[in-house]
Amino acid sequence: MAVRQMLRRSLSSERRSASSRNEVSKGHVAVYVGESEKKRFVVPLSYLNHPSFQELLFQAEEEFGFRHPMGSLTIPCSQDTFIDVVSGLRST
């Protein structure tokens, strides 16, 4: 399954959920990604240990510090770049 489809599926299933949209499954974390328009993605916590994902986290720290504009972790890169990084993590 393509990463875009997997991420979209997780987003659409969250929208259909009767519970709050802000809830995230155990073992996952929600991040907002985008340069101007932000989109919410839910990724496994294990991704946080990968050097390529840690580089994205470093960029977020440089850009926002601990004050994220969406109230949650915000990664300041294009959605395509983020999907490319996540695709690489799934194949490892």
SULUR-V214339 format. One record per backbone hydrogen bond with DSSP energy under -0.5 kcal/mol. NH is the residue of the N-H (numbers start at 1). CO is the residue of the C=O. E is the energy in kcal/mol with one decimal. If there is no record, write none. Layout:
BEGIN
NH,CO,E + NH,CO,E
END
This chain:
BEGIN
6,2,-2.4 + 7,3,-3.1 + 8,4,-2.8 + 9,5,-2.9 + 10,6,-2.2 + 11,7,-2.0 + 12,8,-3.1 + 13,9,-2.4 + 14,10,-1.4 + 15,11,-1.8 + 16,12,-1.7 + 17,13,-1.0 + 23,20,-1.4 + 28,25,-1.5 + 29,43,-2.7 + 31,41,-3.0 + 32,73,-2.9 + 33,39,-2.6 + 34,75,-1.5 + 34,77,-0.6 + 38,36,-0.6 + 39,33,-2.6 + 41,31,-3.1 + 43,29,-2.7 + 43,41,-0.5 + 45,27,-2.8 + 47,44,-1.5 + 48,45,-1.8 + 49,46,-1.4 + 50,47,-1.5 + 54,50,-2.7 + 55,51,-1.7 + 56,52,-1.2 + 57,53,-2.0 + 58,54,-2.3 + 59,55,-2.1 + 60,56,-2.0 + 61,57,-2.3 + 62,58,-2.6 + 63,59,-2.3 + 64,60,-3.1 + 65,60,-0.7 + 65,61,-1.6 + 67,64,-2.0 + 68,66,-0.8 + 71,68,-1.8 + 75,32,-3.5 + 76,74,-0.6 + 77,75,-1.8 + 82,78,-2.2 + 83,79,-2.5 + 84,80,-2.2 + 85,81,-2.4 + 86,82,-2.7 + 87,83,-2.4 + 88,84,-1.9 + 89,85,-1.5 + 90,86,-2.0 + 91,87,-1.3 + 92,89,-0.8
END
